[in-house]
Every structure is written in structure tokens, then in C-alpha cells.
Amino acid sequence: MPVQKRKVSLTAAALIGALLFVVALSAQNPSFRPGQWRMAGQNLSNAWSEQTKHSMSTSKVNGLSTKRLLTSGDESAAPAVAADTALIEPHILIFDRSAPKTSVNVQVMPARRYDTFWNTGDEALARAALAPNFTDNTLPPGRPQGLTGPLGASKAMRAAMPDMSCDIEQMIVAGDRVVAHLRFRGHFTGRFKQVQGQGQAINFIATDIYRIADGRIVENWHIEDNLTLQHQLGLIIE
């Protein structure tokens, strides 16, 4: 199957690289905070006073609470995100300030809907977020392709953790891609496969890369910290 060539801007590549750097560094050092980056001998903190190409600032985007916002370009007003109080919010939203506001809106909203589906289990959100031809490019063994896959996975997870929640720790928008760094929490009070939970706390991360087209997710590449999850579920005993 021929490989499709896609044009990726230097800004988009830099933004994706920045998120992957943060994810890797935070996994190695739990005390690391994105607002305390140190690169090229400079302390890149939230307290910057001079205008820089990449700046960390506090901003309020429509529908989002006041969060740290990493942006590219000048300090003009942030692109508006369609307000929807039912949707969970990214703690850090990263985007190219030169992108049209409507383009950012179109990318962010399906990602927030899908991530909120994982937070609540509301299947209507998944149906609204995923395109009819949705493809999971990292399909786990035994999971059906398309919309049926995540719907079944969510039910299985909630059977084990009825109080499961999903938090968007970081979200990055680059071209037709949205990357979401997620954290799942809950308590294993139900049953997973042949294991009955004893109420133990569950806390693990996942990273999803969504390709957006016409306001919906058409492709997804995802990876979960399954080793941590299996330890917490008691499926792996050291």
C-alpha cells in the first residue's frame, strides 16, 4: 500500500515534538512541571516578562477555565473554543496562533467530545466525535474496528471501574492533528476478566493522536500505560 505524503509545517512538527518531550520527561520525573522548562541555558518559566516566539501565559478561552496556555507567535487574543460546559477541558492547550480561529475550533471540539466520552461513558459523545469511517490504527487484539471498538472498551473499563474519570492534561493542535495526553483515574471495585477488584486506586496515562476531517475524528493512534494499569489491577504480581 503506497504511503501518502502529507506536508507538515515546521511549526506543527515543533509543537508535536514539544508535547512528546513533556510526556517523556514527566514520566521520568513526576515532580516535573511544564511551566519550568529549561532549554538552551534559559529557564522557560511562567514568569517571562519579554515577548518570545513561544510563550507561556495565563488565558481564558471561551468554554475553558483559566489555564496555562502555550502559544506560538504574538500575545494577541486566543482563538475561541466553542463553549460547551458538558465537555472536559484541557489543562494546557497548545496551538499555532497563526492558524485561523475557526480551524482551531473545528479541531478541538471533536477531541474534547471524544475525551469526555471516556470521562463519562456517554456513547452519544463518541458517536458525535467519530466519523462514520473512523479507523483505529493501533487496534488492540480482539477489539473490533470502527465505533464499536471504543464503545465496547469503555463498557469493559467501567465494569471494572464504575467511577472511572478521564482528565486532559495537555492538548496540542497541529494541522489536521490533535494530540491529547490523558490521565485516567478510578477505583477497581468491579470485575475485570477473572479478577474481582478490592477497591484499589487506579491511575494511569494515555496519549492519543487524532486526525480530524470535517469536524470529526477519522483516525486515531493511541498508546496506554498498560503495564501500570495491569499492576494496579493485580494482573501482574511482582
C-alpha positions in Angstrom: 0.0 0.0 0.0 1.6 3.3 -1.1 2.5 5.7 1.7 0.6 9.0 1.4 2.8 12.1 1.7 1.5 14.9 3.9 3.0 18.3 4.2 3.8 19.1 7.8 4.9 22.7 8.7 7.9 23.3 10.9 5.6 24.8 13.5 3.4 21.7 13.6 6.5 19.4 13.9 7.9 21.6 16.7 4.6 21.5 18.6 4.3 17.8 18.3 7.9 17.3 19.4 7.3 19.6 22.4 4.4 17.6 23.7 6.3 14.3 23.3 9.2 15.8 25.1 7.0 16.9 28.0 5.3 13.5 28.2 8.6 11.6 28.3 10.1 14.0 30.8 7.1 13.9 33.1 7.1 10.1 33.1 10.7 10.1 34.2 10.3 12.8 36.8 6.8 13.1 38.5 7.7 16.4 40.0 8.4 18.0 36.6 6.0 20.8 35.7 5.7 22.1 32.1 6.0 25.7 33.4 9.5 25.1 34.5 11.3 24.0 31.2 15.0 24.7 31.0 16.4 24.7 27.4 19.5 26.2 25.9 20.6 27.6 29.3 17.3 29.5 29.8 14.7 28.9 32.4 11.5 28.9 30.5 9.0 29.8 33.3 5.5 31.2 33.5 7.2 34.4 34.8 8.6 35.5 31.4 8.4 39.3 31.1 9.7 39.6 27.5 7.9 38.6 24.3 9.2 35.4 22.9 8.4 33.2 19.9 7.0 30.5 22.2 5.3 32.0 25.3 3.6 30.6 28.4 0.8 32.7 29.5 -2.4 32.6 31.6 -5.5 33.0 29.4 -9.2 32.3 29.3 -10.6 30.7 26.1 -14.4 30.6 25.6 -15.7 27.4 27.3 -12.4 26.8 29.1 -11.4 27.7 32.6 -8.2 29.8 33.2 -5.3 27.5 32.3 -1.7 27.8 31.3 -1.7 28.3 27.5 1.5 27.6 25.4 1.2 29.6 22.2 3.3 30.4 19.2 3.6 34.0 17.9 2.4 37.2 19.5 0.2 37.7 22.5 -3.0 38.6 20.7 -6.3 37.2 21.8 -6.5 33.4 21.9 -8.7 31.6 19.3 -12.2 31.0 20.6 -13.2 27.5 21.5 -16.9 26.7 21.3 -18.4 26.8 24.7 -19.8 23.5 26.0 -19.9 23.2 29.8 -20.6 19.4 29.5 -17.2 18.8 27.9 -14.0 18.4 29.9 -11.3 21.0 29.4 -7.6 20.6 28.7 -5.3 21.9 31.4 -2.9 23.0 28.8 -3.9 23.9 25.2 -1.1 24.2 22.7 -1.8 25.6 19.2 -0.3 27.7 16.4 -1.5 31.3 16.9 -1.2 31.9 13.2 -4.0 29.3 12.5 -7.5 30.6 11.8 -9.8 30.7 14.8 -12.4 28.5 13.1 -9.7 25.9 12.2 -8.7 25.6 15.8 -12.3 25.3 16.9 -13.0 22.6 14.4 -10.0 20.6 15.6 -10.5 20.9 19.3 -14.2 20.2 19.7 -14.3 16.6 18.4 -11.3 15.8 20.5 -12.9 17.2 23.6 -16.1 15.3 22.9 -14.3 12.0 22.5 -12.2 12.5 25.6 -15.4 13.4 27.5 -16.9 10.2 26.3 -14.0 8.4 28.2 -14.7 10.6 31.2 -18.5 9.9 31.4 -19.2 6.8 29.3 -21.8 8.8 27.3 -22.0 7.0 24.0 -23.7 9.9 22.3 -20.4 11.9 22.6 -18.4 9.1 20.9 -21.0 9.0 18.1 -20.8 12.7 17.7 -17.0 12.8 17.8 -16.1 9.9 15.5 -16.6 9.9 11.7 -18.6 7.0 10.1 -15.4 5.7 8.6 -13.4 6.1 11.9 -10.3 3.9 11.9 -8.3 2.8 15.0 -4.7 2.5 13.7 -3.4 0.9 16.9 -6.3 -1.6 17.3 -5.7 -3.8 20.4 -6.1 -7.6 19.9 -9.8 -8.6 20.0 -11.2 -5.1 19.7 -13.5 -4.6 16.6 -12.7 -1.8 14.2 -14.7 1.4 14.0 -17.1 3.0 16.5 -17.9 -0.4 18.1 -14.4 -0.8 19.4 -14.2 2.2 21.8 -17.8 1.7 22.9 -17.0 -1.9 24.0 -13.8 -0.9 25.6 -15.5 1.8 27.6 -18.1 -0.6 28.9 -15.4 -3.1 29.9 -13.4 -0.4 31.7 -16.5 0.9 33.6 -17.5 -2.7 34.6 -14.1 -2.8 36.4 -14.1 0.9 37.5 -17.6 2.4 37.7 -16.1 5.7 38.9 -13.5 6.0 36.1 -12.7 9.5 35.1 -10.5 11.0 32.3 -8.6 14.2 32.5 -7.0 16.1 29.6 -3.6 17.1 31.0 -2.4 18.5 27.7 -3.8 19.0 24.2 -1.9 20.1 21.1 -3.4 21.2 17.8 -1.1 21.0 14.7 -2.6 20.9 11.2 -5.3 18.3 11.0 -3.9 16.5 14.1 -4.8 16.8 17.7 -2.7 15.1 20.4 -4.3 14.5 23.8 -2.3 13.5 26.8 -4.8 11.9 29.1 -4.9 10.6 32.7 -7.4 8.0 33.9 -8.4 7.6 37.5 -10.8 5.4 39.4 -11.2 2.5 41.8 -11.2 -1.2 40.9 -14.5 -2.1 42.6 -15.9 -4.2 39.8 -14.6 -7.2 37.8 -12.0 -7.3 35.1 -11.8 -10.7 33.3 -11.4 -13.2 36.1 -10.2 -10.7 38.7 -12.5 -9.2 41.3 -11.5 -5.7 42.4 -10.8 -4.8 46.0 -11.3 -1.1 45.7 -7.7 -0.3 44.8 -6.9 3.0 43.3 -6.3 3.2 39.5 -4.2 5.9 38.0 -2.6 5.6 34.5 -1.8 7.8 31.5 -2.6 7.5 27.7 -1.7 9.5 24.7 -3.9 9.8 21.6 -3.2 11.3 18.2 -6.4 12.2 16.3 -6.7 13.1 12.6 -9.6 15.4 12.2 -11.6 15.9 9.0 -14.9 17.8 8.6 -15.1 18.3 12.3 -14.9 14.6 13.3 -12.1 12.1 14.2 -11.4 9.9 11.2 -8.2 8.2 12.5 -6.7 7.6 15.9 -3.3 6.4 17.1 -3.1 5.7 20.8 -0.9 4.2 23.4 -1.7 3.4 27.1 0.5 2.7 30.1 -0.9 -0.8 30.2 2.0 -2.0 32.4 1.0 0.3 35.2 -2.7 -0.5 34.7 -2.1 -4.2 34.9 -0.1 -3.8 38.1 -2.8 -1.8 39.7 -5.5 -4.3 38.6 -3.5 -7.1 40.2 -3.0 -8.9 36.8 0.8 -8.6 37.3 2.3 -9.5 40.6 6.0 -8.8 41.3 
